[in-house]
Amino acid sequence: MSYLEEIQVKNLDHLGIVAGLIDEIGIVKIINNKLGIDVREKISAGTVVKSILINGLGFVSRPLYYSVSFFKIKPLRNC
């Protein structure tokens, strides 16, 4: 098998880069440290802010709660 057969190409778009920068800067951890984490919450505040940023920069006119399918196809790492 040649090395070319092992290469996988994925389209990151600009949102994959934005998600990577959010992770690199540590915005999610900073927000979670400032606000704390409640045992009742399913999604941390930092993750919500990351989702809002990515959704806002995606130039999507749909509300965030419709975005399950939007986020399924994005390379967002830990979102």
C-alpha positions in Angstrom: 0.0 0.0 0.0 1.5 3.4 -1.0 1.4 6.4 1.3 -1.2 8.0 -1.0 -3.7 5.4 -0.2 -3.5 6.2 3.5 -4.1 9.9 3.1 -7.6 11.1 4.0 -8.6 14.6 2.9 -11.3 16.4 4.8 -12.8 19.8 4.2 -12.3 21.9 7.3 -13.9 25.1 6.0 -13.3 28.1 8.1 -15.3 26.7 11.1 -12.7 23.9 11.7 -10.0 26.6 12.0 -12.2 28.7 14.3 -12.9 25.7 16.5 -9.2 24.9 16.6 -8.4 28.4 17.7 -11.1 28.4 20.3 -9.5 25.2 21.7 -6.0 26.6 21.4 -6.9 29.8 23.3 -8.8 27.8 25.9 -12.0 29.8 25.9 -14.2 26.9 27.0 -12.0 26.2 30.0 -11.7 29.9 30.9 -15.5 30.3 30.9 -16.1 27.1 32.8 -13.5 28.1 35.4 -15.2 31.5 35.9 -18.8 30.3 36.0 -18.3 26.9 37.5 -20.1 23.7 36.4 -23.4 22.8 37.8 -24.1 19.0 38.2 -27.5 19.5 36.6 -26.3 20.9 33.3 -25.9 18.7 30.3 -23.7 21.1 28.4 -21.2 23.4 30.1 -21.4 27.2 29.6 -18.0 27.2 27.8 -19.3 24.7 25.3 -22.4 26.8 24.7 -20.3 29.9 24.0 -18.1 27.8 21.6 -21.2 26.7 19.8 -22.6 30.2 19.6 -19.3 31.5 18.2 -19.1 28.8 15.6 -22.8 29.2 14.6 -22.4 32.9 14.4 -19.4 32.7 12.2 -21.1 30.1 10.0 -23.4 32.8 8.6 -26.4 30.6 9.2 -29.8 32.3 9.6 -31.3 29.4 11.6 -31.6 29.5 15.4 -29.0 27.6 17.3 -31.4 25.0 18.5 -32.0 23.9 14.9 -28.2 23.3 14.5 -27.9 19.6 15.3 -27.5 18.8 11.7 -25.3 21.8 11.2 -22.8 20.7 13.8 -22.8 17.0 12.7 -20.9 17.7 9.5 -18.4 20.2 11.0 -14.9 19.2 12.2 -15.3 20.8 15.6 -13.1 18.5 17.8 -14.5 18.7 21.3 -17.7 20.6 20.8 
